[in-house]
Amino acid sequence: MAKATAPKTRRGIERRAKILAAAETVMGEQGFPAASIADITREAGTALGTFYIYFSNKEEIFRELVLEMGKVTRKMVAEAIADAPDRLAAERAGLAAFLNFVAKRPALYRIVEEARFVDPEAYQRYFTSFGDAYAAQLRAAEAKGEISPGDADIRAWALMGMAKALGDRYVIWDDVPDIDRVVNEAHRLICRGLVPDAAG
């Protein structure tokens, strides 16, 4: 089947976005294997044939959702840290923004997690792209003297791993997430590590 073309009209753009949102809901709740195109179009309130105007198959819309998560997350974090006075403040703001995003759109978060098995290339591209940008920010902060010297790539992946694990445990798994508590403790760890206070 030929690759679907991007919509050119406002109506087409809106209809495609509606199908994409429906896919996020259905795939996030049912998982990729169980979700069908019929389920997606039913959720979107549109005809089955309309799906194929915008997407070639289920795999294509799944990959589009992984890309969507990447774009939205980077934009959201960038906006959250834009006014931070330094890198440590940016770490706090970025973590809080990410966890709140997971709470707001858990289905999309689950889809990215499932991509590890459904579309490993998209999964790797998602995290590598985020990690490269993160490491660049850490290098810039180190050059300004805002953080101690270190391997920016390893630090970026360690911090990403922390955010991802906290999103699983304290947002996805908890019925009523206490994001402020999680951010406060995680940020204290980021700033001070596990070294005991001098007073202690």
N, C-alpha and C positions, 0 to 999 in steps of 0.2 A: 504494500500500500504506500502511495506517495506521501511525503511529509506534508502535513497540513500547513497552510500559509497563515501568516499573522493577519488579524483583522485590520481593515483600513477605515472603517466607519466607527463613529462613537457607539452606535448600537452594538456593533460587532465586538468592540472592545469590552463593553459592559457585559455582554452575554458570555464572552470568554472568561471574564473575571468571575462571573457567577458560577460557571462550571468548575473553575479552579477552586473556588471557595467550597463548593459542594464536595469536590474530591478530597479536600483537606479534612472535612468533617467525616466523610465515609471511610476513607483510608485510615484516618487517625483513630477511629473507633473500632473498625473491623480488622484492620491490618491489610496489607497489600494482597495476599493470596485470596482472602475471602471477599474483598470488595470487587464488585462488578461494575462495568460501564453503565448497566441498567440502574444499579443502585445510585450511581453518581448523577445520572440525568434525572432520576426520580427526585433526588434531594434538591437538584437545581430547578425542578419544575419545568423541564424542557424536553423536547423529543429526543429519542435515542440517536437519530440521524444527525441531529445538530452537533453532537459531540465530535463527530468525524470532520466537521467543517474546520474545527480548531485544533484537534489533536488526532494523531494517527492511531494511537492505541493507549492502553492503560499504562504501559511503561513510560511513554512520553510525558503524560501528565504527572506521573510520579516524579520523574526527573525534574520537571518544571517546579514542582513543590519544593524539592530540595534546593534548587536555585533560588526560589522565593525566600526560603528561610535564610539563606546566606545574604541576600540583598537587604532584607528587612532587618536582620540582626545587626549587620554592619552599620546601616543607617541609624538605627535606634541607639546603638552604643555611641556612635560618633556624636549624635545630638546630645546624649546624656553627659558626655565628658567635655563638651565644647567649652564650657565656662569653668572647668576645674582649674584651680590655681597652680597645681603641680601634679606630678605623676601619681603620687600616693592617693591624692584626692580623686584623681581620675579612675584609679583602680576601684575605689569604693563606689563611685557613681556608675561605672560600667557594670560591676557585678550586680548592683541593685537593679539596674535597668534590664539586664539579662534575665534575672530571676523573676522579675515582674512580667517580662515578656513570656516566659515559660508558663507562668500562672494564667496569663491571658489567652495564650494559644497553645494549649498542651497537645492538641492533635497534630499540629505542624511539628512540634518538638519530637513527638513519637515517630513521625514519618521519617525524619532525619535519622533517628536511631535505627529504624528498620532498613534504611538505605545501606547500612553496613553489609547486609545480606542480599538485598534486592538489586542494588546498583552500587557495588563497591567503588567504582571509579568516581561516581558523583559524590559519594560519601567522603572519599579521600580528597577530592578537589575542594569540597566545602571546607573541611578543616584546614587543609594546607593553605588555602587562600586567606582564611582568617588568621592562621598562625603567622604567615609571612607579614601581614599588616601589623599584627600585634608586636612582633619582634622589632619591626622598624620603629614603632612608637617607643619601645623600651630602649633602643639604641639612642634615640633622640633625647630621651629623659636622662640617660646615663651621661651623654655629652654635656648636658646642662648642669650636671651635678645633683640631679633630683633623686637619683637612686644610686646604690653602690654598683661598682663594676661587676660584670658577670656575663655569662653566655646568654645572649638575648633570646636565641632560638629555644634553648632548653627552658628558660624561664617562661617564655610565652606559652609553650605546651603544658608546662606544669600548672600555670595559672588557668589555662583553658580547661585542663583536666579537673581542677578544683571546682570551677564554675559548673561544669557538666555534672559532676558527682553530687554537688549540692542541689542542682536542679532536680536530679532523680530523687534523692532522699527526702529533701525538705519541701519540694513543691509538688512533684508528680505523685509521690506516695502519701503525702499528708493531705487530709481533708481540708484543714484550715492552716495554710502555711503562715509561719511567722517570719516573714522575709527580713524584717528589721533585725531580729535577733541573729539570724544566720549571717547577714551582711556585717553586723558589728563584730562578731567573733572571727569571721573569716578575714576581715580587714585588719583586725588586731594581729592575726597570724602573718598576714602579708607584710605588715609594717615591722613587726618585732621578731618574727620567727618563733622558735621554741626556746630561745635563750632566756633563762630566768632573769627577772628584774634585779638590778644591782642591789636594791634595798633588801631583797630576799637573801 
